[in-house]
Amino acid sequence: MKFIINREDLLSPLQQIVSVIEKRQTMPILSNVLLVMENDQLTLTGTDLEIQIIAKVNVANSTPGAITVPARKFLDICRLLPNGADIKLELQDDKVKILSNRSRFSLSCLPAENYPEFSESELEHHFVINAGQLKKALEKTIFCMANQDVRYYLNGLLLNISNSRLKLVGSDGHRLAVFEDQLEQPAGFEARIIMPRKGVQELNRLLDNPDIDLKVEFSSSNVRIFINNLVFSAKLVDAKYPDFSKVFGQEFLNQIHIQKQLFKEALTRVAILSNEKFKGVTLDITSDSMRISTHNPEHDEAEEELIIEYTGEPLTIAFNAQYLLDAVSNLDSELAVLTIASNISSCIIDEPNDSIYKFVVMPMRL
């Protein structure tokens, strides 16, 4: 195995692959990146057995072969070489020699045949989606995913395809984000999958070009997404996502209309003096004003008053300030609409017009 490649052609795919490789591995070979040279095409593969990224780079005048090299060391060497440098890589016995100008490196390797295979089932469903559309959907819901919750189905995102409708849902049990949009090309089927937390985060990072179209293939246990010269694969969460539609089917009080930016700024200021652990703030709502207040165990207090549009009985409700801020920050309109359930069990936050994004937050007891 021998080839010469420009630093820039190698660095970008290598950086995208190394992020899925965990620093601490149960199998030493999983700390390596698999390099396969075949028909003047270099294929780089990195996996943690839950997620896999494959990148392909065209290389002229190469000798075929395959080997695995320590991923982070290899990346650091390439990253610290000068811009535009040519890198010559050659396999000699169980070592890889890396040469560039006057730099010489020798890396200990592990044989390619020992690299574990990423098991994938037959991927029977597929659809096409714009990368910018998927990135927006992920960013509007990703922050609501649970982290290491015992209800493991919450440690991920629900992706629901219903012919030409796309729906993404994230929830940690205290709040819920729903993003709905139209697909340009109808999928022709209905299916739901739960993508794992780490997979969602990696995918969001890889979507850096909003103009390309992505091909998404999936089964009940795997998903594979083609992003330019990259192939992203992940194992899915084997579980049923809870039915969240009941939240929207209950009785609600009249809507509260409030200027998004003013609400955001007031919440941020009041939250400074909230209890550090619970971040609780109280909203006292009357027909034309909202008083946001908080206090903490050190007996500090904060209070702000905002003008709102609301026709209904006065009410008092408390929320985690950070949850409200996350929701309001993701609205695209200037106006935020708060709709509180008549039994004060939840609050929907969305936009005045037909919104593709909805956020639900549960109140707190203070």
C-alpha positions as CSV (number, residue, x, y, z in Angstrom):
1,M,0.0,0.0,0.0
2,K,1.5,3.3,-1.1
3,F,0.0,6.7,-2.2
4,I,0.7,10.5,-2.3
5,I,-2.2,12.8,-1.3
6,N,-2.5,16.6,-0.7
7,R,-2.9,17.5,3.0
8,E,-6.2,19.3,2.4
9,D,-7.8,16.4,0.6
10,L,-7.0,14.1,3.6
11,L,-7.5,16.4,6.5
12,S,-11.2,17.2,6.1
13,P,-12.5,13.6,5.9
14,L,-10.1,12.6,8.6
15,Q,-11.5,15.2,11.0
16,Q,-15.1,14.2,10.3
17,I,-14.3,10.5,11.0
18,V,-12.1,11.0,14.1
19,S,-15.0,12.6,16.1
20,V,-16.9,9.3,16.3
21,I,-13.9,7.4,17.6
22,E,-14.1,7.3,21.4
23,K,-10.8,8.0,23.3
24,R,-11.4,5.1,25.6
25,Q,-12.1,1.9,23.8
26,T,-12.9,-1.7,24.9
27,M,-11.1,-2.9,21.7
28,P,-7.8,-1.2,20.9
29,I,-8.4,-1.4,17.2
30,L,-11.5,0.9,17.6
31,S,-9.1,3.7,18.4
32,N,-7.7,3.3,14.8
33,V,-9.0,4.5,11.5
34,L,-9.2,1.9,8.7
35,L,-7.5,2.9,5.4
36,V,-8.3,0.9,2.3
37,M,-6.7,1.8,-1.0
38,E,-8.4,0.3,-4.1
39,N,-8.6,1.4,-7.7
40,D,-7.0,4.8,-6.9
41,Q,-9.7,5.5,-4.2
42,L,-8.8,5.8,-0.6
43,T,-11.6,4.8,1.8
44,L,-11.4,5.9,5.4
45,T,-13.6,4.3,8.1
46,G,-14.1,5.1,11.8
47,T,-16.6,3.5,14.1
48,D,-17.5,3.0,17.8
49,L,-19.8,0.1,16.7
50,E,-22.9,2.3,17.3
51,I,-22.0,4.9,14.7
52,Q,-19.8,4.6,11.6
53,I,-18.5,7.2,9.1
54,I,-17.0,6.3,5.8
55,A,-15.2,8.8,3.6
56,K,-13.9,8.3,0.1
57,V,-11.1,10.3,-1.5
58,N,-9.8,9.9,-5.1
59,V,-6.0,9.5,-5.3
60,A,-3.8,9.2,-8.4
61,N,-0.9,6.7,-8.8
62,S,-1.5,4.5,-5.8
63,T,-0.7,0.9,-4.8
64,P,-3.6,-1.1,-3.3
65,G,-3.7,-2.3,0.3
66,A,-5.4,-1.9,3.7
67,I,-4.3,-1.1,7.3
68,T,-5.5,0.6,10.4
69,V,-3.6,3.5,12.0
70,P,-4.0,5.3,15.3
71,A,-6.7,7.9,14.5
72,R,-5.8,10.8,16.7
73,K,-2.1,10.6,16.1
74,F,-2.6,10.4,12.4
75,L,-5.0,13.4,12.5
76,D,-2.5,15.5,14.6
77,I,0.3,14.7,12.2
78,C,-1.7,15.8,9.2
79,R,-3.2,18.8,11.0
80,L,0.3,20.2,12.0
81,L,1.9,19.8,8.6
82,P,2.1,23.0,6.4
83,N,-0.9,24.0,4.3
84,G,-0.8,22.5,0.8
85,A,1.8,20.0,1.7
86,D,1.9,16.6,-0.1
87,I,1.8,13.6,2.2
88,K,3.3,10.3,1.1
89,L,2.1,7.3,3.0
90,E,3.7,3.9,2.6
91,L,3.0,0.6,4.5
92,Q,6.2,-1.3,5.5
93,D,5.6,-4.5,7.6
94,D,3.4,-3.5,10.5
95,K,4.3,0.2,10.4
96,V,3.1,3.1,8.2
97,K,5.7,5.6,7.1
98,I,4.4,9.1,6.6
99,L,6.7,11.5,4.7
100,S,6.1,15.2,3.8
101,N,8.9,17.6,2.8
102,R,11.5,17.1,5.5
103,S,9.1,15.5,8.0
104,R,9.3,11.7,8.8
105,F,6.9,9.8,10.9
106,S,6.5,6.1,11.6
107,L,3.2,4.8,13.2
108,S,2.6,1.4,14.6
109,C,-0.5,-0.2,13.0
110,L,-2.9,-3.1,13.5
111,P,-4.0,-5.4,10.6
112,A,-7.1,-4.4,8.6
113,E,-8.6,-7.9,8.8
114,N,-9.0,-7.5,12.6
115,Y,-11.2,-4.3,12.1
116,P,-14.7,-5.1,13.3
117,E,-17.5,-5.1,10.8
118,F,-20.4,-2.7,11.4
119,S,-23.5,-4.9,11.3
120,E,-26.3,-3.5,9.2
121,S,-29.6,-5.1,8.3
122,E,-31.4,-4.7,5.0
123,L,-32.3,-1.0,4.6
124,E,-35.8,-1.3,3.1
125,H,-37.0,2.4,3.3
126,H,-35.4,5.4,1.7
127,F,-36.2,9.1,1.0
128,V,-34.4,12.3,-0.1
129,I,-34.2,15.5,2.0
130,N,-32.4,18.8,1.6
131,A,-29.5,19.1,4.0
132,G,-30.4,22.6,5.2
133,Q,-34.0,21.4,5.9
134,L,-32.7,18.5,8.0
135,K,-30.2,20.6,9.8
136,K,-32.9,23.2,10.8
137,A,-35.1,20.3,12.0
138,L,-32.3,18.9,14.1
139,E,-31.3,22.3,15.6
140,K,-34.9,23.0,16.6
141,T,-35.3,19.7,18.5
142,I,-31.8,18.5,19.5
143,F,-31.5,20.4,22.8
144,C,-34.6,18.6,24.1
145,M,-33.1,15.1,24.0
146,A,-32.6,13.5,27.4
147,N,-29.1,12.6,28.5
148,Q,-28.6,9.2,30.1
149,D,-32.2,8.9,31.1
150,V,-33.4,5.4,32.3
151,R,-36.2,5.8,29.7
152,Y,-33.6,5.1,27.0
153,Y,-36.0,6.0,24.2
154,L,-35.8,9.6,25.3
155,N,-32.0,9.6,24.8
156,G,-32.6,10.3,21.1
157,L,-34.8,11.9,18.5
158,L,-38.0,10.5,17.0
159,L,-38.0,10.8,13.2
160,N,-41.5,10.3,11.7
161,I,-42.0,10.1,7.9
162,S,-45.6,10.1,6.7
163,N,-45.4,10.2,2.9
164,S,-44.5,13.9,2.3
165,R,-44.6,15.0,5.9
166,L,-41.5,15.0,8.1
167,K,-41.8,15.2,11.9
168,L,-38.9,15.3,14.4
169,V,-39.6,15.1,18.1
170,G,-37.2,15.5,21.1
171,S,-38.2,15.3,24.8
172,D,-36.5,14.7,28.2
173,G,-39.8,14.2,30.0
174,H,-40.0,17.8,31.2
175,R,-40.2,19.5,27.8
176,L,-40.9,18.6,24.3
177,A,-40.0,20.1,20.9
178,V,-41.8,19.2,17.7
179,F,-40.7,20.2,14.2
180,E,-43.0,19.5,11.2
181,D,-42.2,20.2,7.5
182,Q,-43.0,19.1,4.0
183,L,-40.6,16.9,2.0
184,E,-40.0,18.0,-1.6
185,Q,-40.3,14.5,-2.8
186,P,-43.0,12.3,-1.2
187,A,-41.5,9.2,0.4
188,G,-44.5,6.9,-0.3
189,F,-44.5,5.2,3.1
190,E,-45.1,5.9,6.8
191,A,-42.4,5.0,9.3
192,R,-41.0,6.0,12.7
193,I,-37.5,5.6,14.0
194,I,-35.5,6.8,17.1
195,M,-32.0,8.0,16.3
196,P,-29.5,7.8,19.2
197,R,-28.3,10.9,21.0
198,K,-24.6,10.6,19.8
199,G,-25.7,9.8,16.3
200,V,-27.9,12.9,16.1
201,Q,-25.1,15.1,17.4
202,E,-22.6,13.7,14.9
203,L,-25.1,14.0,12.0
204,N,-25.8,17.7,13.0
205,R,-22.1,18.4,12.9
206,L,-21.6,16.8,9.5
207,L,-24.4,18.8,7.8
208,D,-22.3,21.9,6.9
209,N,-23.5,22.4,3.4
210,P,-27.2,23.4,3.3
211,D,-27.6,23.2,-0.5
212,I,-27.0,19.5,-1.1
213,D,-29.6,16.7,-1.1
214,L,-29.2,13.8,1.2
215,K,-30.3,10.2,0.6
216,V,-31.5,8.6,3.7
217,E,-31.9,4.8,4.0
218,F,-33.2,3.0,7.1
219,S,-34.7,-0.2,8.5
220,S,-36.0,-0.9,12.0
221,S,-32.5,-1.2,13.4
222,N,-30.2,1.0,11.2
223,V,-30.0,4.3,9.4
224,R,-27.6,5.3,6.6
225,I,-27.2,8.8,5.2
226,F,-25.2,9.7,2.1
227,I,-23.6,13.2,2.5
228,N,-21.5,14.1,-0.5
229,N,-18.4,11.8,-0.2
230,L,-19.4,10.6,3.3
231,V,-21.6,7.8,4.4
232,F,-23.0,8.1,7.9
233,S,-24.5,5.0,9.6
234,A,-26.0,4.6,13.1
235,K,-27.8,1.9,15.0
236,L,-31.3,2.9,16.0
237,V,-32.9,2.8,19.5
238,D,-35.0,-0.3,19.7
239,A,-38.1,1.1,21.5
240,K,-41.5,2.7,21.0
241,Y,-41.6,6.5,21.4
242,P,-44.4,7.6,23.8
243,D,-47.6,9.1,22.4
244,F,-47.2,12.8,22.8
245,S,-50.3,13.9,20.8
246,K,-52.4,13.9,24.0
247,V,-50.5,17.1,25.1
248,F,-52.0,19.0,22.1
249,G,-55.5,17.4,22.5
250,Q,-56.4,18.9,25.9
251,E,-58.4,22.1,26.7
252,F,-56.4,25.3,26.7
253,L,-56.8,28.8,28.0
254,N,-56.6,31.9,25.7
255,Q,-53.4,32.6,24.0
256,I,-50.8,35.0,25.5
257,H,-48.9,37.1,22.9
258,I,-45.6,38.6,24.0
259,Q,-42.6,40.3,22.3
260,K,-40.0,37.5,21.9
261,Q,-36.9,39.6,22.4
262,L,-38.3,41.5,25.5
263,F,-39.4,38.2,27.0
264,K,-36.0,36.6,26.4
265,E,-34.1,39.5,27.9
266,A,-36.3,39.8,31.0
267,L,-36.1,36.0,31.6
268,T,-32.3,36.1,31.3
269,R,-32.0,38.9,33.8
270,V,-34.5,37.4,36.4
271,A,-32.9,34.0,36.1
272,I,-29.6,35.4,37.5
273,L,-31.1,35.3,41.0
274,S,-33.0,32.0,40.6
275,N,-32.2,28.9,42.6
276,E,-29.1,27.5,40.8
277,K,-30.3,24.0,40.9
278,F,-33.9,24.4,39.7
279,K,-33.8,27.7,37.8
280,G,-37.4,28.4,38.7
281,V,-39.2,31.6,37.8
282,T,-42.9,32.5,38.5
283,L,-45.1,34.1,35.9
284,D,-48.0,36.2,37.3
285,I,-50.3,36.8,34.3
286,T,-53.1,39.4,34.1
287,S,-55.0,40.8,31.1
288,D,-52.3,43.2,30.1
289,S,-49.1,42.4,32.0
290,M,-46.8,39.5,33.0
291,R,-44.7,39.7,36.1
292,I,-41.7,37.5,36.1
293,S,-40.2,36.9,39.6
294,T,-37.8,34.6,41.4
295,H,-36.0,34.2,44.7
296,N,-33.3,31.9,46.0
297,P,-32.1,30.3,49.3
298,E,-29.8,33.3,49.9
299,H,-33.0,35.5,50.0
300,D,-32.1,37.4,46.8
301,E,-35.1,38.5,44.7
302,A,-35.7,39.6,41.1
303,E,-38.8,40.9,39.3
304,E,-39.6,42.3,35.9
305,E,-42.9,43.3,34.3
306,L,-43.8,43.0,30.6
307,I,-46.8,44.2,28.5
308,I,-48.7,41.3,27.0
309,E,-51.9,40.6,25.0
310,Y,-54.2,38.2,26.9
311,T,-57.9,38.0,27.5
312,G,-58.7,35.6,30.3
313,E,-58.7,35.0,34.1
314,P,-55.5,36.0,35.9
315,L,-53.2,33.1,36.6
316,T,-49.9,32.2,38.3
317,I,-47.5,29.5,36.9
318,A,-43.8,28.6,37.4
319,F,-41.3,27.3,35.0
320,N,-37.6,26.4,34.6
321,A,-36.3,29.6,33.2
322,Q,-33.7,27.8,31.0
323,Y,-36.5,25.7,29.4
324,L,-38.4,28.9,28.5
325,L,-35.3,30.5,27.1
326,D,-34.4,27.5,24.9
327,A,-37.9,27.5,23.5
328,V,-38.2,31.2,22.8
329,S,-34.7,31.3,21.3
330,N,-35.8,28.8,18.7
331,L,-38.7,30.8,17.4
332,D,-38.3,32.6,14.1
333,S,-41.0,35.2,14.5
334,E,-40.9,38.5,16.5
335,L,-43.9,37.4,18.6
336,A,-44.0,34.4,21.0
337,V,-47.4,32.8,21.6
338,L,-47.8,31.0,25.0
339,T,-50.9,28.7,25.3
340,I,-51.4,27.3,28.8
341,A,-53.5,24.2,29.4
342,S,-56.7,24.8,31.4
343,N,-55.6,22.4,34.1
344,I,-52.2,24.2,34.3
345,S,-50.4,21.0,33.3
346,S,-48.4,22.3,30.4
347,C,-47.7,25.3,28.2
348,I,-47.3,25.3,24.4
349,I,-44.9,27.9,23.0
350,D,-45.0,28.6,19.3
351,E,-45.4,31.4,16.7
352,P,-48.6,33.4,15.7
353,N,-49.0,32.0,12.2
354,D,-49.1,28.3,11.1
355,S,-45.9,27.3,12.9
356,I,-43.7,24.4,11.8
357,Y,-42.2,24.4,15.3
358,K,-43.9,23.8,18.6
359,F,-42.4,23.6,22.1
360,V,-44.1,22.2,25.2
361,V,-42.8,22.8,28.7
362,M,-44.2,21.4,32.0
363,P,-44.6,23.8,34.9
364,M,-42.7,23.5,38.2
365,R,-44.0,23.6,41.8
366,L,-42.1,26.3,43.6
